Amino acid sequence: MTDVVDSDELLRRIRRARECAVQEERTWRSRSEALEATDPQGARDAAVRRMSYEAVLRVLDEIVTPGRHGPES
């Protein structure tokens, strides 16, 4: 990637990525809950993916709004 972007464009891209991560986290949360009774291993796998997107969200939130969330969030 050799594009040079200004800070506004970079912030727009980060916000777009954050919205994508929010949607993915919701999708995997729903999938985990739906599989819990019938497929425990599938539910665990979905929960791991959900937690991964939660971590991505915390990182992107810290970039956009530093210090907004405490270390335990």
VMD Tcl script that builds the backbone (N, CA, C; Angstrom):
set m [mol new atoms 219]
animate dup $m
set s [atomselect $m all]
$s set {name element resname resid chain x y z} {
  {N N MET 1 A 0.853 -1.168 0.000}
  {CA C MET 1 A 0.000 0.000 0.000}
  {C C MET 1 A 0.899 1.230 0.000}
  {N N THR 2 A 0.798 2.000 -1.058}
  {CA C THR 2 A 1.651 3.174 -1.189}
  {C C THR 2 A 0.862 4.476 -1.190}
  {N N ASP 3 A -0.454 4.396 -0.945}
  {CA C ASP 3 A -1.272 5.607 -0.910}
  {C C ASP 3 A -0.877 6.473 0.280}
  {N N VAL 4 A -0.813 7.748 0.043}
  {CA C VAL 4 A -0.600 8.699 1.128}
  {C C VAL 4 A -1.964 9.288 1.455}
  {N N VAL 5 A -2.341 9.213 2.733}
  {CA C VAL 5 A -3.653 9.730 3.129}
  {C C VAL 5 A -3.477 10.743 4.252}
  {N N ASP 6 A -4.382 11.690 4.295}
  {CA C ASP 6 A -4.323 12.673 5.372}
  {C C ASP 6 A -5.000 12.107 6.615}
  {N N SER 7 A -4.898 12.820 7.709}
  {CA C SER 7 A -5.415 12.327 8.990}
  {C C SER 7 A -6.932 12.143 8.963}
  {N N ASP 8 A -7.648 12.989 8.237}
  {CA C ASP 8 A -9.104 12.846 8.153}
  {C C ASP 8 A -9.484 11.543 7.462}
  {N N GLU 9 A -8.784 11.231 6.373}
  {CA C GLU 9 A -9.067 9.988 5.661}
  {C C GLU 9 A -8.693 8.782 6.522}
  {N N LEU 10 A -7.604 8.873 7.227}
  {CA C LEU 10 A -7.197 7.782 8.111}
  {C C LEU 10 A -8.258 7.564 9.198}
  {N N LEU 11 A -8.759 8.618 9.772}
  {CA C LEU 11 A -9.799 8.504 10.787}
  {C C LEU 11 A -11.072 7.896 10.200}
  {N N ARG 12 A -11.447 8.283 8.990}
  {CA C ARG 12 A -12.622 7.697 8.333}
  {C C ARG 12 A -12.422 6.200 8.150}
  {N N ARG 13 A -11.240 5.796 7.744}
  {CA C ARG 13 A -10.959 4.368 7.549}
  {C C ARG 13 A -11.011 3.598 8.861}
  {N N ILE 14 A -10.486 4.191 9.906}
  {CA C ILE 14 A -10.525 3.540 11.222}
  {C C ILE 14 A -11.967 3.403 11.687}
  {N N ARG 15 A -12.763 4.429 11.496}
  {CA C ARG 15 A -14.172 4.366 11.903}
  {C C ARG 15 A -14.935 3.324 11.093}
  {N N ARG 16 A -14.643 3.221 9.806}
  {CA C ARG 16 A -15.262 2.190 8.976}
  {C C ARG 16 A -14.875 0.801 9.469}
  {N N ALA 17 A -13.610 0.633 9.790}
  {CA C ALA 17 A -13.134 -0.646 10.313}
  {C C ALA 17 A -13.816 -0.957 11.642}
  {N N ARG 18 A -14.010 0.055 12.470}
  {CA C ARG 18 A -14.670 -0.139 13.752}
  {C C ARG 18 A -16.110 -0.598 13.552}
  {N N GLU 19 A -16.822 0.028 12.638}
  {CA C GLU 19 A -18.203 -0.378 12.363}
  {C C GLU 19 A -18.272 -1.814 11.854}
  {N N CYS 20 A -17.324 -2.185 11.038}
  {CA C CYS 20 A -17.252 -3.574 10.560}
  {C C CYS 20 A -17.031 -4.523 11.732}
  {N N ALA 21 A -16.127 -4.164 12.639}
  {CA C ALA 21 A -15.846 -5.001 13.806}
  {C C ALA 21 A -17.068 -5.103 14.719}
  {N N VAL 22 A -17.819 -4.014 14.864}
  {CA C VAL 22 A -19.046 -4.040 15.670}
  {C C VAL 22 A -20.020 -5.048 15.083}
  {N N GLN 23 A -20.212 -4.994 13.776}
  {CA C GLN 23 A -21.150 -5.908 13.115}
  {C C GLN 23 A -20.694 -7.356 13.249}
  {N N GLU 24 A -19.412 -7.598 13.055}
  {CA C GLU 24 A -18.889 -8.959 13.189}
  {C C GLU 24 A -19.034 -9.476 14.616}
  {N N GLU 25 A -18.771 -8.622 15.608}
  {CA C GLU 25 A -18.922 -9.027 17.003}
  {C C GLU 25 A -20.364 -9.427 17.281}
  {N N ARG 26 A -21.310 -8.660 16.786}
  {CA C ARG 26 A -22.738 -8.983 16.975}
  {C C ARG 26 A -23.092 -10.301 16.296}
  {N N THR 27 A -22.584 -10.485 15.087}
  {CA C THR 27 A -22.862 -11.715 14.343}
  {C C THR 27 A -22.360 -12.935 15.103}
  {N N TRP 28 A -21.110 -12.873 15.574}
  {CA C TRP 28 A -20.534 -14.019 16.281}
  {C C TRP 28 A -21.181 -14.223 17.642}
  {N N ARG 29 A -21.621 -13.150 18.299}
  {CA C ARG 29 A -22.337 -13.292 19.569}
  {C C ARG 29 A -23.643 -14.051 19.332}
  {N N SER 30 A -24.381 -13.649 18.323}
  {CA C SER 30 A -25.647 -14.320 18.006}
  {C C SER 30 A -25.416 -15.775 17.639}
  {N N ARG 31 A -24.403 -16.027 16.842}
  {CA C ARG 31 A -24.101 -17.392 16.429}
  {C C ARG 31 A -23.736 -18.252 17.635}
  {N N SER 32 A -22.934 -17.701 18.535}
  {CA C SER 32 A -22.544 -18.426 19.739}
  {C C SER 32 A -23.763 -18.780 20.584}
  {N N GLU 33 A -24.647 -17.810 20.771}
  {CA C GLU 33 A -25.854 -18.048 21.566}
  {C C GLU 33 A -26.765 -19.074 20.898}
  {N N ALA 34 A -26.872 -19.015 19.573}
  {CA C ALA 34 A -27.734 -19.947 18.859}
  {C C ALA 34 A -27.198 -21.380 18.907}
  {N N LEU 35 A -25.888 -21.530 18.925}
  {CA C LEU 35 A -25.287 -22.863 18.907}
  {C C LEU 35 A -25.107 -23.486 20.286}
  {N N GLU 36 A -25.277 -22.698 21.324}
  {CA C GLU 36 A -24.958 -23.152 22.675}
  {C C GLU 36 A -25.625 -24.478 23.039}
  {N N ALA 37 A -26.885 -24.636 22.747}
  {CA C ALA 37 A -27.616 -25.845 23.143}
  {C C ALA 37 A -27.340 -27.035 22.230}
  {N N THR 38 A -27.092 -26.775 20.965}
  {CA C THR 38 A -26.978 -27.880 20.009}
  {C C THR 38 A -25.555 -28.232 19.611}
  {N N ASP 39 A -24.651 -27.277 19.673}
  {CA C ASP 39 A -23.274 -27.508 19.229}
  {C C ASP 39 A -22.311 -26.757 20.140}
  {N N PRO 40 A -21.993 -27.337 21.297}
  {CA C PRO 40 A -21.133 -26.634 22.255}
  {C C PRO 40 A -19.770 -26.234 21.680}
  {N N GLN 41 A -19.171 -27.094 20.872}
  {CA C GLN 41 A -17.865 -26.751 20.281}
  {C C GLN 41 A -18.007 -25.581 19.305}
  {N N GLY 42 A -19.043 -25.608 18.495}
  {CA C GLY 42 A -19.298 -24.492 17.588}
  {C C GLY 42 A -19.563 -23.200 18.344}
  {N N ALA 43 A -20.283 -23.314 19.469}
  {CA C ALA 43 A -20.559 -22.138 20.296}
  {C C ALA 43 A -19.257 -21.578 20.874}
  {N N ARG 44 A -18.357 -22.456 21.308}
  {CA C ARG 44 A -17.064 -21.994 21.837}
  {C C ARG 44 A -16.242 -21.318 20.751}
  {N N ASP 45 A -16.218 -21.917 19.571}
  {CA C ASP 45 A -15.480 -21.319 18.453}
  {C C ASP 45 A -16.028 -19.927 18.118}
  {N N ALA 46 A -17.355 -19.816 18.088}
  {CA C ALA 46 A -17.983 -18.519 17.804}
  {C C ALA 46 A -17.662 -17.520 18.912}
  {N N ALA 47 A -17.626 -17.984 20.164}
  {CA C ALA 47 A -17.313 -17.092 21.280}
  {C C ALA 47 A -15.881 -16.579 21.175}
  {N N VAL 48 A -14.965 -17.425 20.737}
  {CA C VAL 48 A -13.574 -16.990 20.557}
  {C C VAL 48 A -13.497 -15.915 19.479}
  {N N ARG 49 A -14.204 -16.118 18.395}
  {CA C ARG 49 A -14.219 -15.097 17.337}
  {C C ARG 49 A -14.823 -13.793 17.845}
  {N N ARG 50 A -15.894 -13.903 18.632}
  {CA C ARG 50 A -16.520 -12.710 19.214}
  {C C ARG 50 A -15.519 -11.962 20.087}
  {N N MET 51 A -14.792 -12.684 20.913}
  {CA C MET 51 A -13.806 -12.043 21.788}
  {C C MET 51 A -12.686 -11.385 20.972}
  {N N SER 52 A -12.345 -11.982 19.855}
  {CA C SER 52 A -11.326 -11.386 18.989}
  {C C SER 52 A -11.791 -10.039 18.458}
  {N N TYR 53 A -13.040 -9.985 18.016}
  {CA C TYR 53 A -13.570 -8.711 17.531}
  {C C TYR 53 A -13.723 -7.697 18.655}
  {N N GLU 54 A -14.030 -8.156 19.863}
  {CA C GLU 54 A -14.077 -7.237 20.999}
  {C C GLU 54 A -12.703 -6.609 21.236}
  {N N ALA 55 A -11.646 -7.407 21.101}
  {CA C ALA 55 A -10.287 -6.875 21.275}
  {C C ALA 55 A -9.974 -5.847 20.189}
  {N N VAL 56 A -10.366 -6.145 18.963}
  {CA C VAL 56 A -10.153 -5.192 17.869}
  {C C VAL 56 A -10.888 -3.886 18.164}
  {N N LEU 57 A -12.115 -4.000 18.660}
  {CA C LEU 57 A -12.887 -2.803 18.996}
  {C C LEU 57 A -12.195 -1.971 20.066}
  {N N ARG 58 A -11.664 -2.627 21.092}
  {CA C ARG 58 A -10.966 -1.881 22.144}
  {C C ARG 58 A -9.769 -1.130 21.581}
  {N N VAL 59 A -9.030 -1.762 20.684}
  {CA C VAL 59 A -7.858 -1.108 20.080}
  {C C VAL 59 A -8.292 0.080 19.228}
  {N N LEU 60 A -9.287 -0.121 18.379}
  {CA C LEU 60 A -9.750 0.974 17.519}
  {C C LEU 60 A -10.346 2.107 18.346}
  {N N ASP 61 A -11.078 1.772 19.408}
  {CA C ASP 61 A -11.610 2.814 20.283}
  {C C ASP 61 A -10.487 3.620 20.922}
  {N N GLU 62 A -9.424 2.949 21.326}
  {CA C GLU 62 A -8.302 3.649 21.960}
  {C C GLU 62 A -7.618 4.576 20.956}
  {N N ILE 63 A -7.578 4.204 19.692}
  {CA C ILE 63 A -6.987 5.064 18.671}
  {C C ILE 63 A -7.850 6.310 18.467}
  {N N VAL 64 A -9.161 6.098 18.381}
  {CA C VAL 64 A -10.074 7.205 18.087}
  {C C VAL 64 A -10.284 8.098 19.305}
  {N N THR 65 A -10.453 7.500 20.481}
  {CA C THR 65 A -10.704 8.270 21.700}
  {C C THR 65 A -9.788 7.758 22.810}
  {N N PRO 66 A -8.522 8.179 22.807}
  {CA C PRO 66 A -7.561 7.707 23.801}
  {C C PRO 66 A -8.031 7.962 25.231}
  {N N GLY 67 A -7.877 6.949 26.069}
  {CA C GLY 67 A -8.180 7.091 27.477}
  {C C GLY 67 A -9.651 7.009 27.847}
  {N N ARG 68 A -10.508 6.826 26.873}
  {CA C ARG 68 A -11.944 6.771 27.148}
  {C C ARG 68 A -12.318 5.545 27.970}
  {N N HIS 69 A -11.653 4.439 27.701}
  {CA C HIS 69 A -11.916 3.202 28.420}
  {C C HIS 69 A -10.747 2.901 29.335}
  {N N GLY 70 A -11.061 2.393 30.499}
  {CA C GLY 70 A -10.007 2.017 31.434}
  {C C GLY 70 A -9.324 0.741 30.977}
  {N N PRO 71 A -8.229 0.358 31.600}
  {CA C PRO 71 A -7.478 -0.833 31.207}
  {C C PRO 71 A -8.262 -2.124 31.371}
  {N N GLU 72 A -9.249 -2.148 32.251}
  {CA C GLU 72 A -10.022 -3.371 32.468}
  {C C GLU 72 A -11.143 -3.538 31.474}
  {N N SER 73 A -11.467 -2.543 30.666}
  {CA C SER 73 A -12.588 -2.588 29.717}
  {C C SER 73 A -12.381 -3.583 28.631}
}
mol reanalyze $m
mol bondsrecalc $m
mol representation Tube
mol addrep $m
